[in-house]
Amino acid sequence: MKAREIRKAFLDFFQDRGHTIVKSSSVIPHDDPSLLFTNAGMVQFKRTFLGEERRPYHRATTSQKCMRAGGKHNDLENVGRTARHHTFFEMLGNFSFGDYFKKEAVEYAWDFLTGVMGFPKDKLYATIHEGDVGMNLGPDDEAGGYWARYLPADRILHFPTKDNFWAMGDTGPCGPCSEILIDQGPEMGCGRPDCRPGCDCDRYLELWNLVFMQFNRQASGVLEPLPKPSIDTGMGLERTAAVIQKVPSNYDTDLFAPMMAKIAEVSGYHYGGNGEKDVSVKVIADHSRAAAFLIGDGALPSNEGRGYVLRRVIRRALRHGRFLGLHRPFLNEIAVAVMHAMEDAYPELLENRNYITRVILHEEERFNDTLDFGLKLLQNEIKRLQDDGSKTIPGSLIFKLYDTFGFPIDIVTDMARDLALMVDEPGFNELMDRQREQSRMFWKGSGEREISEAYRQLSAQGVATVFRGYESLEVDSSIIQAFPPVR
């Protein structure tokens, strides 16, 4: 099955079971200052889970655009080094808003994976929450009982809170979860004799996470029961496609093929021939998707917040382009391949083609100038160090180049190797760790304003805004309630 066929099969399966297909929300969440990006399918339903908003349906299914880079979900440095990490990805999900709960969630997941996807039943595992005394929660025997209808006891595993309790952030809806894993065989594993579910290798791959939304975590850490227990699930389209298509990594699926082909066209390098260059190809392919979707949903490169993450994504892709011999702007061309690859599900990308490519091109031209300046600065500093008889490039210099100019340590290391110099990587890493810790301490949120309590009350009553601008330039409306101004 192609990825688009998997996406369609998933949505059709749940639509046939009473779920409303809901369009993906923006990758940039609005009215939620706690999130930098939409990082899961449930984000657009957050207020529905909390009972603050009513919808005309009690079951929903989506294929949601997600981004995990920056803030508390930062996969950026792992992208390109592993088979599964991405900044941008799609999450397939089904949701129940106080309708069905654990029994049906388990049943639907099993039926879809074994009946529609055809995954072998003897290769599937399920994990459940083992309980947490500190949270006053016992083991999730209820979910374990439902899994026992399909799986033997030795393939129903109890995992701790860090693995099997899901929360979208420090506050908000949360609950114990049940993950479905598939054994891909020893050839996909790490080779260690103690390799088993929970290992970081790719043998026991998580396919689907079923979250049993039962609580709302307050800022104090207290777990308050939600008005109605609900269901939130998430299955990564990219890794599901990799398993279905029997390929070793997500980057070998049809989802990435157009970007891989375009990278080969502009660079002359074909993926699969060199380990380090393959990393660069994967980084560029992943980051081209992230840049296209972020800009398409309204982000612009800047020095703070979401714009800073977007700038880092673009610049990281450009640095890896240099490793492939690309010294001219090229990412805007790869972004066009993204638009064509995703056209059936997200036609708005092609509709905004000129705008998206212009923004990327401008950032490329700006960074190429910065990179050239950084190279000159590094060359001058190396000459000064050599004149002083030093054999080591200090970590403080590497950090300054990285932090101020976005200059990669990879290029510093390559130049040092050619000149028989050492690189103070521990010093650089110490400064990087210090900066990350400061970022965590001072991150105040996305910059979005929290929605007013007055509007929450109206939304909970079912009041909603309907856009009429496509039909008319004027409309008559009634004031249903007036509030004092916010001070």
Secondary structure, DSSP 8 states (H G I E B T S, - for coil): --HHHHHHHHHHHHHTTT-EE-----SS-SS-TT-SS--SGGGGGHHHHTTS---S-SEEEEEEEEE--STT---GGGTTTSSS--SEEEEEEEEESSS--HHHHHHHHHIIIIIIS---GGGEEEEEE--BGGGTB---HHHHHHHTTTS-GGGEEEE-HHHHEEESSSSEEEEEEEEEEEE--GGGS---TT--TT-SSSSEEEEEEEEEEEEEE-TTS-EEEEEEEEEEEEEEHHHHHHHHTT-SSGGGSTTTHHHHHHHHHHHS--TTS-HHHHHHHHHHHHHHHHHHHHHHTT----SSHHHHHHHHHHHHHHHHHHHTT--S--HHHHHHHHHHHTTTT-THHHHTHHHHHHHHHHHHHHHHHHHHHHHHHHHHHHHHHHHTT--EE-HHHHHHHHHHH---HHHHHHHHHHTT-EE-HHHHHHHHHHHHHHHHHH----S-----HHHHHHHHTT------TTT-S--------------
